[in-house]
């Protein structure tokens, strides 16, 4: 992907923390390279309600999509890795937007730590962790790629 100046070409990024039961969603923008958690979608065996994702894309008009790829700590793939890649490829096929895969090792751990810090300030829903992980994925991708 070519490098571009985010201040001249601001981009909206939609991020997904893929899971077999839950898919965390976050939105980010390239000017400040920040993201915010949005929601957690339900999935059945890794299959989301595609209309929910289409609705998010129509609402936010992202230029890029980020999908977390779960890997073992040694960098090897695990059974869910294939499902996450399939999900990202389906996003590409359905919505014709660039999909960027990001190594998600330790993002859930970081999200839980952030949620614990935030929970001291306000009550968080249990599924907020997935949306926080998606936010971290977007920020990681923007810091590495933009």
C-alpha positions in Angstrom: 0.0 0.0 0.0 1.4 3.4 -0.9 2.3 5.8 1.9 0.1 8.9 1.9 -0.1 12.0 4.0 -3.1 11.5 6.4 -3.6 15.2 6.9 -4.1 15.7 3.1 -6.1 12.5 2.5 -8.0 11.8 5.8 -9.3 8.3 5.9 -11.9 6.6 8.0 -11.0 3.1 9.1 -13.4 0.4 10.3 -11.8 -2.3 12.5 -12.9 -5.8 13.4 -11.8 -8.0 16.3 -12.9 -11.4 14.9 -14.3 -14.1 17.0 -16.5 -17.1 16.6 -19.2 -15.7 18.9 -18.5 -12.0 19.0 -16.9 -9.5 16.6 -15.7 -6.3 18.1 -16.1 -3.2 16.0 -14.3 0.2 16.2 -14.0 3.3 14.1 -10.8 5.3 13.5 -9.6 8.2 11.5 -6.1 8.9 10.1 -5.7 12.6 10.9 -5.0 11.9 14.6 -4.4 8.2 14.2 -7.0 7.5 16.9 -9.9 5.1 17.1 -13.0 4.6 19.3 -14.8 1.4 20.3 -18.2 1.2 18.7 -20.1 -2.1 19.3 -19.8 -5.9 19.5 -21.7 -7.9 16.9 -23.0 -11.4 17.5 -21.7 -14.2 15.3 -22.7 -17.8 14.9 -19.6 -20.0 14.3 -17.8 -16.9 13.0 -20.5 -15.8 10.7 -21.9 -12.3 11.4 -25.2 -10.9 10.4 -23.9 -9.3 7.2 -26.7 -6.7 7.1 -25.2 -5.3 10.4 -21.8 -4.8 8.8 -23.3 -3.4 5.7 -25.2 -0.9 7.9 -22.0 0.2 9.6 -20.2 0.6 6.2 -23.1 2.7 4.9 -23.1 4.8 8.0 -19.3 5.5 8.3 -18.1 5.2 4.6 -14.7 3.8 5.6 -11.8 3.8 3.1 -10.0 0.9 4.8 -11.0 -2.1 6.9 -8.7 -3.7 9.5 -9.2 -7.3 10.7 -7.2 -8.8 13.5 -5.5 -12.1 12.8 -5.1 -14.3 15.9 -1.7 -16.0 16.1 0.0 -18.0 18.7 2.7 -16.2 20.8 5.4 -17.7 18.6 3.8 -16.3 15.5 2.3 -19.6 14.2 -1.3 -19.9 13.1 -4.0 -21.5 15.2 -7.4 -22.9 14.1 -9.2 -19.6 14.3 -6.6 -17.9 12.1 -8.1 -19.4 9.0 -11.6 -18.3 10.0 -10.4 -14.7 10.6 -8.7 -14.6 7.2 -11.9 -16.0 5.6 -13.9 -13.2 7.3 -11.5 -10.6 6.0 -11.7 -12.0 2.5 -15.5 -12.0 2.7 -15.4 -8.3 3.7 -13.3 -7.6 0.6 -15.6 -9.6 -1.7 -18.8 -8.1 -0.3 -17.8 -4.4 0.1 -14.8 -3.9 -2.3 -12.8 -2.0 0.3 -9.1 -2.6 1.1 -8.8 -5.1 3.9 -5.6 -5.0 6.1 -4.8 -7.9 8.3 -3.1 -7.1 11.6 -1.4 -9.4 14.1 -3.7 -9.3 17.1 -1.4 -10.9 19.6 -1.8 -9.3 23.1 -4.6 -7.0 21.9 -7.2 -8.8 24.1 -4.8 -8.6 27.0 -4.3 -4.8 26.4 -8.1 -4.3 26.0 -8.8 -6.1 29.3 -6.2 -3.9 31.0 -7.8 -0.7 29.5 -11.3 -1.9 30.4 -10.2 -2.5 34.0 -8.8 1.0 34.1 -12.0 2.4 32.6 -14.3 0.3 34.8 -13.0 2.2 37.8 -14.5 5.3 36.2 -17.7 3.8 34.8 -19.4 0.4 34.5 -18.5 -1.5 31.3 -20.4 -4.2 29.6 -18.6 -7.5 29.4 -18.6 -7.5 25.6 -16.9 -4.0 25.5 -13.6 -5.9 25.5 -14.1 -6.9 21.9 -14.8 -3.4 20.7 -11.7 -2.1 22.6 -9.6 -4.8 21.0 -10.9 -3.6 17.5 -9.9 0.0 18.5 -6.4 -1.2 19.4 -6.1 -3.0 16.1 -6.9 0.1 14.2 -4.5 2.3 16.1 -1.8 -0.4 15.7 -2.3 -0.5 11.9 -2.4 3.3 11.5 0.8 3.7 13.6 2.6 1.0 11.5 1.2 1.9 8.0 0.3 5.6 7.8 
